[in-house]
Amino acid sequence: MERAVVQITLFGLLLALATTLPNKDNWDIYSFHINSTVTSRYATTVISSRMANRMDESKEIEFHVRIPKNAFISKFRMFIDGEVYDGVVKGKDKAQQQYTEAVSRGQSAGIVSSVGRTLEEFKTSVTVAAHKKVTFELTYEELLKRRLGKYELQIHARPMQPVKDFKIDVFIHEKSDINFIEVKGGLSTNVLANAITKTHADKKAWVYFYPTEDQQKTCDSCGEQGMNGDLVIVYDVKRDSSMGDIKTSVGYFVHHFAPSSLARISKNVVFVIDQSGSMHGKKMQQTRTALIHILNDLAEDDHFGLITFDSSIFHWKRELVQANKENLESAKTFSREIRERGSTDINGAVLEGARMLNAHPREGSASILILLTDGDPNSGVTNLEVIQSNVRHAIANKFPLYCLGFGFDVKFEFLETMSLQNNGVARRIYEDSDAALQLKGFYEEVATPLLIDVTMTYNGGTNLTQTNFSQYYNGSEIVVAGQITDNNIETFTPQVVAISRSRKVTFSDTNSTVESTGTESDDHIQRVWAYLTVKQLLEKELLLSGPEKENVKKEALELSLKYSFVTPLTSMVVTKPQGEDTDVLLKPKEGEAPQDRRSFGGHGHVHGHMHGQHFTRVVDLISGGSGSAASRTMPAHPGMSAHPGMSAHPGMSGVIEHDSDIHVFTEDLILDYDFATQVSPTIVPERETNVPLSHRFLIKTENLSLPLCFDVTGDVRLKLLHHPNRELSVNGQLDSVTFGGFQRIVIHFKTDLSVEVATNEITVREGQSMSRHSGQTYFTNGRLTVIRRDQEIDVADGDTRIVILIHVKDGEEFLWPVLRQQPSDNTEGILALKPAVYEEVQQTPSTKLKIKDLEIDVTRANAVDYSIVSPPTIDCWLMSAEFALQRSLDDFIATQL
């Protein structure tokens, strides 16, 4: 007989329902992973939460995560008792009946709702039998937008419990070199700063966030319910070609266009400011403050105008004037005297702003109209469609209109449609203490026009996303994707034509920019095209009516279904075990009020910000010749597994079957990989059998200069880390495999506890007792936690944590220890070396480096960085171990493990 199921419907990303905070006695989140891969600005993030019902009866277990509003959910799965429950995206209309039936039965709706400025919240639940486990896995995708010269990947973490096995892994891979990478956000400060490590090698970058269970209770936004905060990874790429990056795969292309080194274009800008009674109090005060800051930022060759309005229109001056010192001081005085009163005539005010710009044409300049309002039109013309029509005819595609909606009383969809009709965008300004900074921040995005009337053409291209742009601003980026006709790269010719000041410019240096990625990235580039197309069709649908509107909706729906995107037009249907309620999840539109905004507790949230370059001292063990690590589901970051595979082991006090890594935690420290300064042993190229084997180590730097490297020859035992105050020491024995690493690593905690790690076995010794563990394992005795995942082992004791990677070369496995967190007090060992600081003092006839007061001859070499799962090969300055370490190598030799 067929297994009975009920279905959950996830209508997009949607509305929040109340829930009680989780009871830790009822269920336990024993693993929470966030794995994000960014390839050419397109981010795919997988959230995996593993939970266990510790009770003697069935319990409802909930899953909450927060994701960026700009993202599309593309996959949701549950793993329960050996069964996999996959989500299927369907048209919203087809799921409507299930939604109606669920509501009529009084069942709880599954949820995704808007949360704050940039997040939506996903929520669902399932009943889990006594002493059973469930894994939730959610995948979402987004194209990162460049603003003010940087991309931001936002990740929100809110597990609602301290989690022993918590980690965030981010891998960024760009076609161009990464110019800088920073980590910001509330979870990057104070006690959690040492839990963040990052590394950067040319076109790739890695960020890891591995807080221990103790740290999850003691940070500024932490407590007994764990963390609740953001990480934001901020980066940008170098731009060697004015044409930008064009990547192609079988049948598809994506073009990132962001030329620099262009002369700025002077602008004509009119500010239209709502001063109606609803702007009373703090909103008007913040508007005045922001306006004065913006006026200060105008360049002297800019021209500007200023209008305020309620039911009437008030001019500072009736025509645009130059932004000289005298005019700016007069405008600031006018701004300080703006007072709120009366009703709201948006139609009259915007038309007057358009008239002022139309009456002031300047060759070689760019015109911009900016409206700020907090309410609906209730004076003059109040019919929204008539206002939109009037404004569209007045502007006539000559300049963009940007609409800023202050607060939640405004009809945001009206502003959004009016902006899109006039080549602009709408932005919500939130009623918070930083509203003035929000206003100023938006202005900065459009403050420096570099090109106008931008037209992107692609001979041999079809099914293109938007190709005409009224203006290109400094710090932004234009992205176009499409299909290549007959997949013929030879006849595919991109070109960009635009106006820079008063002259026409053409960008067409295609020989250096078009790159075929073969078949590896076919799906990636195709999904970028689908994502952009669906986003733009949803915007276009706002501008149309009748049959045209329905045709655009149909096209957006078909693409959403084909690529499994949860959008405002689709729902995700997930089967659940027999007897479960139906959930319905709706993706809200910007400005749409949530149906129920009561507070609730959740499990896990993703969001992102990361701050600052906290340089952890780490030794990366690296192999100098070509070498390949074992392949992983999520490339290039350790532990980025998207599969569950955990179960209990009899006889252990809590065991998880995971994916296979090695981590160790103790009180102030995390061994894993670093960020800016690390050392990585690497094996040099194969030698004849009678020559002693060498391993190569890297000492990385805090800046972008080349790391140092040195060789250690012979089968030796090394002191990796020694922490006398905490009675912690880590020693490793090098292996005899060509391009290998370590065959054994032993971690000693105080005098009676040690963990010995080999590639096939973990041995834990405590006093006179000893236990051996193999395979995918989770072990805890209350003080010590050992987790083995896929190609990674995680060992923790208090707030110390060490990760050991397992690599494979020519069928042989070896270990690679990585420092995830640097202890705050004195430590010794190769993993605790300080960042390399040097100066190049001579380049010919040979290169000399100056380290402290010594000048050293060096050779440019390379090493494979095995501190990363998919290791990159990086250049380094090769020198003797004594010079690199600034002391004798004998000081780092251990007599025994």
C-alpha positions, 0 to 999 in steps of 0.5 A: 500500500502506498505510503500516506503523505500530506503536502506542505505548500511553500508559497514563495518566501512569505508571512510569519506566524507566532511560535514559542521559543524552543524548549531545549529539553524537547529537542536538540539542534546538534548541527547547524551549517551554512555553506555559501559559494559565490561564483562570479557574483552569483551566490548559492547558499545551503542551510543544513540543520540537524535536530534530534527529539530527546523526549520519550514521545513524539514532538513537533520540531521547527525550522527557521531561517532568515534569507535575503529578500533578493534571493529565490529559494530553489530547494528544500528537503527533509531527511526523516528516519531514512526517508527523503522529502523533496520540495517541488515548485508549482504554480501558486494557483495549483497550490491554492486549494491546499492552502484554502483547505489548511486554513479552513481546518485551522492548521498552522501555515508554513511561513516565510515573511519579511523581517527588517530591511533586507531579510525574509524568514522561512519557517516550517515544522515536522513531527519527529518520533521519540529519540529520532532525528530530522535534517532540514536543508534549504538552498537559496540563490541570489545575484550580488549587486555592486553598490558603492564599489563593493559586493555584499553577501549577507548571512544571518545566524540565529540557531536559537540554541548554542550548537556544538557543531556550528559553522559557516563556510563561504567560498568566493571564486571570480574570473578577475582577481579579488581586490579586497575582502572584509568581514563585517557585522554584529557577529564579527566583533569582540568575543566572536572576532577570533572565530572568523578566519579568512584567506585570499589567493588571487581569484579566490577567497575563503571565509570561515566562522566557527564559534565554539559553544561557549562563544555562542553564549557570551557574545554581545548578541548571544545568550542561553538561546545562542547567537542572533546576528549577522555576518556580511562578507564585503569584497570587490574585484580588479577590473583590467578591461573597460569592457568588463568580464564576459563568461560563456558556457554552452549556449549562455553568457553573462556580462559584468560591465563596470568600467573605471577610470572614466571622467565623472559627468556633472549632474543636474539634480532636483530634490522633491521633499514631502513636508506634509503633516505625516512627516512630523517629528523625527522623520522631518528632522532626519530628512533635514539632516540628510539633505544638508549632508547631501548638499555638502557633497554636491560638486561645484560643476553640478546644478541643483534645485530644491522643492518642498510640498504639501498641498502646495509647492514651495521653491527654494529657487524656481530654476536650477542653479550652480552648486557654488558655495553661496548657493549651497549655504542658501539652500542649507538655510532653506532646508533647516527651515522646512516644517511639516504641515498640510496634505500631500500633492505628489502629482504637482510636486513631481511634475514641477521637478520635471519641469525644472529639469526640462527647462535646464538642459546642459550638454554633457551632463546627467539629470536626476529627479529624486522624490522623498515621501512618506504617504499617499497622494491625498491632495490635487490629483489622487488617482495613482494611474493618472499620476503615473501617466502624467509623470511618464509624459513629463519625463519622456525618458529624458532622465530617471526618477528615484522614489524614496518611500519613508516608512510603511504608510506609503503605497510602495508599489505605486512608487516602485511602478512610477520609478520603473516607468521612468528608468529609476528605482524605488527604495524604502527608508526605514524609520530607524535612528539611522534614517538620515544615513539611509537617505545619504547612502542612497544619494551616494549611489547616484552621486557620480554618473560616469555614462549616460544612454548606455546600450549593450549590443550582442551580435549572435546573442538572443533572449537577452536581459535588459540591455538599455540603461539611462545612466551608469554610476561610479561604484555600480555594475551593469549585468546582462545575460542571454543565450548565444545563437546556435552556441557559436562563440565565433560569431558572438560579438558584444559591444557597449555604446554610451555617452561620456560627457558630450562624446560617444564612447564605444567599448568592444575589446572582446578579444581580451574579455570573452571567455568560454568556461566549457561545460563546468559552469553551464548550469551556473551561467544558465541560472544567472540568466534565468534569475535575472530574466525572472527578476526583470519580468516581475518588474515589467509585469508591474508596468503592463496591463491586459493581455501583455501583463498576462503574457509576461506573468506566464513567461515568468511563471514558466521560467520559475517552474523550470529552474525551481525558483520560489517567486511571488508566482510559485509555491513549493510543495513538500511531502511530509509523513502521514498525519502532518498539517499542510503548510503554505508559504508565500513570498511577500512583495516589498511593502506588503504587510505580513499577515501575522508579525507576532514574535517567534523563536526559530532555529537558525537564520542566515544573513550576512555581514562580516567585518574587519580583517582579523588575522589569525596566525596559522600554519597551512600545510601545503604541497608544492607540486600539483596535487588534488584534494578529495572532491567535496559537494561544496567546492573549496571550503572544508565541511561544506556538505549539503547532506545529512548522514548523521546517526547515533552510535551505540555506546557513545554519549551522543554520536552524529554520523556526519560527513567527515572532517576533523575539528578540535575545540578547547578554551580560547582557540580554534585550529583550522585555517586562517585568514590573513596569516597562516602557514601551510606545509607543502610538498615540493615536486617529486624527487628521486627515491634516494633524496630525503622528502621535503614538505613546504610550509607557507607563512602568509602576510596581513596584506596582499604581498606574496607569502614566505615559504620554506622546506622541512626535510625528512620524516620529523615530528613538529610542534604545531601549537603549545599553549602552556597556560591552558596545558594544550599542545598539538604535535604532528608527524610528517608522512612519507608520501610524495606531496603528502602532509601529516600521517598522525596529529596528537592533541593533548589537553592537560595531562589526562586527555588526548586525541590522536587523529589518523586518516582512518581512526580517531583515538581518545585517551582519558586517564586510563581509558581509551576509545577508538572511533572510525567512520562518520562520528560524533562523540562527546563526554561533556567536556570534549567533542569530536566530530568527523565529517566528510574529509574533516575532523572537528575536535573541541574542548571548552572554547578551543577548536581545531579542524584537521582536513583529510586530503587524497593524493594518488590514492594516499590520504594525509592530514592537514591541520588548520587554525580557525581561531587564534588564542588571545594569550601566548602560544608557540609553534608553527601554527602560532607564527606571527604574520610575515612582514618584509620589504623587497630591497632588490629585484635584479640580478636576484631578489632580496627581502629585508626581514627585520634588519637582515637582507635575504636572497630568495627565489620565487616558487609556488605551493599548493595550499592544502589548508583549503579543501580544493587547494589553490596553487599560490606563489611564494618567496622561498628561503631557508627555514631559519630565515623564515622562522627567525629562529632555529628549526630545532625549536619546532621539532618535537621529540615525541608526539 
